[in-house]
């Protein structure tokens, strides 16, 4: 229950901080974000989708290979990753004449990951064969999308790993993806009406 309240508090804090600034874009209010971004991940094979919600805020989900490493051991296999991202440096990148298309920026995110027992490749955790592991925490990430559509995303964070049928514990989250953005991107230069 405490974890749910903490995550709800973090979402509220990020949303209220981001809404303080009143600049909006016609229609949906996402000045620099891509409305939709679909990506094929090549480094850790999988797919990703990011939806721009509000100014500098998005949600993303990805399905691909991942690894959970925490106090009881490690799990490697198919993972579903969900993020609520707040991009904090779009304006600074624009002021320095840097690219912001394809959601190229740095972000803070509330993170969740689920490692499925049915698609697990290897583990050293002692327990039943059908256990799942869930991660709940915060990450800091860097995402860059280049002109030809190539994209990389690196994340570092920490949180609580909850075991379903096995021991729970705390640990880090490190993520790196390299892929290609399949959706059309906005121009690299900002435009204002």
N, C-alpha and C positions, 0 to 999 in steps of 0.2 A: 504494500500500500504506500509506504514512504517513497519508494522508487517512482511510482506513478505520479505522486504529488510533486516530486522533484522535477520530473520530466515535464509535467504540465507547467510548472513555474518557469522553467527554462524557455519553453516555447513562448509563453506569455511575455517574458522579459525581452526576448529577441524580437518578437512582433511589435511590441510597444516602442522599443528603441528605433526600429526601422521605420515606423510610421511617423516619427517626429518631423521628418523632413517632408515638405509638401509638394515637391516636384513630381508631376505625373505625366504620363504619355496619354494621348487621346485613346479612348476606348478602355483599355484594361489596366493601365497604371504601372507598367513594367518598363521603365525607361531604357535600361541597358540589357535586361535579361532577354534571352530567347523565350518565346512563348512555349515552344515545344522543341526538344532536342533528343533525337534517337541516335544511339551510338552502338557500334559493334566493337567489343573489347577483344583485342588480339593477344595481349600479353598473358592475361588470365582469361581464357576463352569464355565469352558470355555476351550479354546484351544489357544496355542501360537506357533508361528514359528519364528525362528531367523536364519538369513542368514549371514554368515561371508563374508565380502566384501574385506577389505584390512587388513593389519597388525593392530590388536587391534581395528578394526572398524566393526560394524555390523548394520543391520537393523532388526527390529523385529515388529511383529504385533500380536495382540491377540484380541480375541472376548470373552467376558464374562461379568459377573455382575460388575458394578462399580457405584461409587457415585460421583457426582459433588456438591461441597458446596462452594458457593461464595456469594458476597454481597446481591443479591436478594433472595437467599434461597438455596434449595438443590433439586437434581434430583437423583433418584436411579432406575437403570434398566440396560438394555443391552448396552454395550459400546464397541467401536472399538478403541483400543490403538495402536499407531504407535510410534516407537522410532528409532532414529539414534544414536547409542551408540559408545562411545570411552572408551575402557577399559584402565585405566591408571596404573594399578599395577601388571600386569602379571609378569614382570621381577622380581619385589621385592618378589612376592609369590614364584617364581621359586628359587630365591636365598635362601629363607628361607625353601626350600624343602616342600612347600605346594602345594596342588592340584590346577591345572588350567584346568583340563578337564571339559567338559560341560559348558565352558565359566564361570568358577568360578573366579570372580574378582569383582572389584569395577569400576563403570563407571559414566561418565557424558553423558547426552543425551538430544538432542532436542526432545521434546515430543508433540504429538498431540493425542487428544481423542475426539471421537464423541459419544454423548449420544442420542440415537434414540427415537423419540416420540412414534413410533409404539410398542416398547418393554419396555416402561417405567412402572415401578411398582408403584412408588409413587413420589410425589413432593409437595412442599408447595409454589411454584412460581406461582404468579397470571398472567394469560395470556391465549392465545388460547390453545385449547387441543392438537394441532399438532405441538408444537414447538420443535426444536432440540437445543442442546447446544454443542458447540465445545470448546476444550481447546487447547491453544498454549503456550508453555513455555519450561522451562528447568527443569531437575530433576537430582538428584544424587542418584545412586542406588547401591545395593550390591546384587550379585547373587552367589549362591553356589549350586553345583551339587555334590551329594555324590555317593559313589561307586555303590550302588544298583540302582541309577537312580533318587532318590528323589531329589527335587530341591526346593529352596525357593528364592524369589526375593522381596526385600523391596526397595521402592522409596520414596523420599521426594523432592518436588519442588514447584515452583510457576509459575503463568502465567496469561494469559488473557482468560477469558471465554466469548465467543461470543454467544449471544443468537439470534436465528432465530425467530423473532416475539416477543421476550421478551427483557428485559433489559440485557445489557452486563456488565461485571465487572471483577475485579481482585480477585484472591484467590489462596489458596494452592492446591497442588496435593499430596495426600498420597496414596501409593499403597502397597499391600502385596499379594503375591501369594505363594501357596504351592502346588506342584504337582509332576508329574513323567515324566521324559524325556523318550520318546518312541524310539528315534533314538540311534544308536550305538555311543558311545563316544570314543574320543582318549584316549590313556593311560594317567594316572595321572602324569607320569614323562615325562619331555620334552626329545625329541631325536633330535639330529642334525646329518646331513650327512657330 
